[in-house]
Every structure is written in structure tokens, then in C-alpha cells.
Amino acid sequence: MKFVILGKDGPEGAQKRPLYRPAHLQRLEAWAQQGKVILAGPLTDTTGSLIVVEAESLEEVQTFAKEDPYTIHGVFQEITIHPFLQVFPKTNDSP
């Protein structure tokens, strides 16, 4: 099942982001090696980040987001997670 994680930056997000970026990317890389990260990156309007993942459950994604260095150290002040259905481009699980 796919999920979208939206991380909204806190007031000090821009200053903290470079400090915790290596640890954040290392965590993403670990999930990517398991085939769980579809795409990830910062929003270019500097409001936060978008991460699309594939996971077994919402709880797994919630734990992943909660334990991310950007969340722990206040880069993200708010995280929202949404189930996501990829329609285009078509995949094996597309309707």
C-alpha cells in the first residue's frame, strides 16, 4: 500500500535542515534499499517535504515518520500521512 507523508517545516526548519539532513537521508536510504521509498524531496516553496512510500500498514509509516531525524529535531513541526493510490503512470496495483 502506498502512502504520502507531508512534513511541514517548523519556524526553524530552514536552519535545522542542513544539520539533520545526513541522518534523514540515511534513514530514507535504509527504506529505499528495502524498496519502500518511491520518491522524496523538499517542496520548492520551502514549506516542507513530500515522501511517497510503500508499506504494509499506516502504523508502519507513522512509526517511520515519528522516528525520522527531521521530526525528532524539529525540522518538521507537523506530519500528515495519507493513503495513496497511484493511477498514473500505471503500476501493477493501479485500477
Secondary structure, 3 states (H helix, E strand, C coil): CEEEEEEEECCCHHHHHHHHHHHHHHHHHHHHHCCCEEEEEECCCCCEEEEEEECCCHHHHHHHHHCCHHHHCCCEEEEEEEEECCCCCCCCCCC
